[in-house]
């Protein structure tokens, strides 16, 4: 029986949290793999993320697991999210980035109150 959470998702979440915290070893390791990153910032394409994170997993399975997972919900609990940074019109060529929220995001109900 397959796991409900692909094995790369906890590692990806952990890496994002380490980037948010400015972990020097994590930032250095990501830079050595060609990623643009700094404290609370990590820019990547999905093919590059796949090649670094789980190259043995077929790319379509990686995308399915990534989009079916809870990465942004998990990061939201820490005031961060993955967003499209550069929209080139296709998932495989878009640029994505990890970013911290400037202020906690209020729900639409809170905005009305």
C-alpha positions in Angstrom: 0.0 0.0 0.0 1.4 3.4 -1.0 2.1 6.0 1.7 -0.3 9.0 1.9 2.7 11.4 1.8 5.5 10.9 -0.8 8.8 10.6 1.0 10.1 13.8 -0.6 7.4 16.1 0.8 8.6 16.1 4.4 12.2 16.8 3.2 10.9 19.6 1.0 8.9 21.2 3.8 12.0 20.9 6.2 14.2 22.5 3.6 11.8 25.4 3.1 11.7 25.9 6.9 15.5 25.9 7.1 15.6 28.4 4.3 13.1 30.6 6.2 15.3 30.3 9.3 18.4 31.2 7.3 20.2 27.9 8.0 23.7 28.5 6.5 24.3 24.9 5.7 21.0 24.5 3.8 21.5 27.8 1.9 25.1 26.7 0.9 23.9 23.2 -0.2 21.1 24.7 -2.3 23.4 27.2 -3.9 25.9 24.4 -4.7 23.0 22.8 -6.7 22.5 26.0 -8.7 19.5 27.4 -6.8 19.1 31.1 -6.1 18.5 31.4 -2.4 18.9 33.6 0.7 17.3 34.0 4.1 13.6 33.4 3.6 14.0 33.2 -0.2 14.4 30.3 -2.6 13.8 30.5 -6.3 13.5 27.4 -8.5 11.9 25.7 -11.5 10.0 22.5 -11.0 12.4 20.5 -13.2 15.3 21.7 -11.1 13.5 21.0 -7.9 12.7 17.5 -9.1 16.3 16.8 -10.2 17.6 17.9 -6.8 15.0 16.4 -4.5 14.0 13.1 -6.0 15.5 12.3 -9.4 14.6 8.6 -9.1 10.9 9.4 -9.1 9.4 9.9 -12.5 8.7 13.6 -13.2 4.9 13.2 -13.8 4.6 11.3 -10.4 6.6 14.1 -8.8 4.2 16.7 -10.1 1.2 14.7 -9.1 2.5 14.3 -5.5 3.6 17.9 -5.2 0.3 19.3 -6.4 -1.7 16.8 -4.4 0.3 17.4 -1.2 -0.1 20.0 1.5 3.1 21.9 1.1 1.6 25.4 1.1 -0.8 24.5 4.0 2.2 23.2 6.0 4.3 26.3 5.2 1.3 28.6 6.0 1.6 27.5 9.7 5.0 29.1 9.6 4.1 32.2 7.7 5.4 31.2 4.3 4.3 29.9 1.0 5.5 28.8 -2.5 4.2 31.2 -5.2 4.7 31.6 -8.9 7.5 34.2 -9.2 7.9 34.3 -12.9 4.9 33.2 -15.0 6.0 31.9 -18.3 2.7 30.2 -19.0 3.7 26.6 -18.4 4.3 24.7 -15.2 7.7 23.4 -16.4 9.2 26.7 -17.2 7.5 29.0 -14.6 9.8 30.2 -11.9 8.6 29.5 -8.3 9.8 31.0 -5.0 9.5 30.5 -1.4 8.5 33.6 0.4 7.5 34.8 3.9 4.3 36.8 4.3 4.9 40.4 5.2 2.0 40.2 7.6 -0.2 37.3 8.7 -2.8 36.8 6.0 -6.3 37.3 7.3 -9.2 35.2 6.0 -11.8 36.9 3.9 -14.1 36.7 7.0 -11.6 38.7 9.0 -11.2 41.3 6.3 -15.0 42.0 6.4 -15.0 42.4 10.2 
